[in-house]
Amino acid sequence: MEHEGVEVYSVLSGKECLENVKNNAYDIIFMDIMMPEMDGVETMQKLKSIEGFCTPIVALTADAQGDAKTKYLSLGFDGYIAKPIIIDELRNILKQINNH
């Protein structure tokens, strides 16, 4: 994504994500659902419980069943992308989030 002018930071766990959010501001978070220590759903819920937290969180998952998008949006995610990631879908999500 760097070649598209996007600065990317990555972490390896939900716990590490929570720690980074305390000290850094991000425009968007792509949250893998399957992570060690704490899954993406639990991490998203903890982030959203932080007072003043308003960063959009997009579910990133291999779960591409027919109702997966509805499922993750109803859990509180701001967007959904299925793996493998298709670059045009990623661009669309970035545009949608940017317009809100």
N, C-alpha and C positions, 0 to 999 in steps of 0.2 A: 504494500500500500504506500510505501514511501515514495515510489515513483509517481504517485497520484497526488502528492503533496500532503499526505496524511502521516502524522507522527504516531507510531505504534509502540505501546508498552505492553508487556505480557507478564503474567504471574502464573504460578503453577498450582495454586490451591485457593479455595474460598477464603481461608484464613489469611493468606497473603494479600488477597484482594481487599479484604476489610482493612488491613493495616495500611495499604497504599492509599486508599480513599481518605483515610484520616489526614494524610499529609500532602495530598495532591488533588488537583481539580482535573477532571476529564470531561470531554464533550460527549462521549458515548462509551458504554461498556458492552462488549460482546461477551456474554457469559456462557461458557461451556456448561452443559447440564451435568455431565459426568466428570467430577473432579474428586481428588482425594480429600480426606478429612471432613469436608462439608460439600454437599452437591450444589449445583447451580441454583436450584430453587431456594434452598435454605439461605444461601449467600445473598441472593436477590432480596429475600424477605428481610434479612438483617440490614442490608443496605438501606432499603426503603423505610426502615424503622428509625434511621438516624435523623434527628431533627434537622431540617433544612436541606436534606439530600434531595436533589432533583435531576440527577444525571439519568438520561434514558438508558435502559438496560435491555439488550436484545438477546433472546435465547438463541444459542448456537448448539444444534443437536443433530444427531444421526436419526432421531425419531422423526420420520417423514410420513407417518401414517396419515390417512385422510383428515383426521380431526386434530392433528398435532398442533397446528397453528392456533386454532381456537383454544385448545387446552392450555398452551403456554401464555397466551394473551389473557385468559381468564384467571391464571395464577398471579398475574400482576406484571408480566414482562411488557415492555413497550413495543417490542417487535419480535420477529421470529425468522431465523434462517436455518434451512436444513443443510446438513453436510451430505455430499461434498459441496462446498460453496461455489456458486456460479457468480462470477464477477458482476454481471448485470444485476442480479438480485441484490448483491451487496451495495452496489451503487444506488439502487432504488431505495433501500432501507436508509442509507445515509441522506439521501434527498428528502425522504419523508420525515426523518427525525429533525433534519435541519430546518424544515418548514414549520415546525411546531414551536 
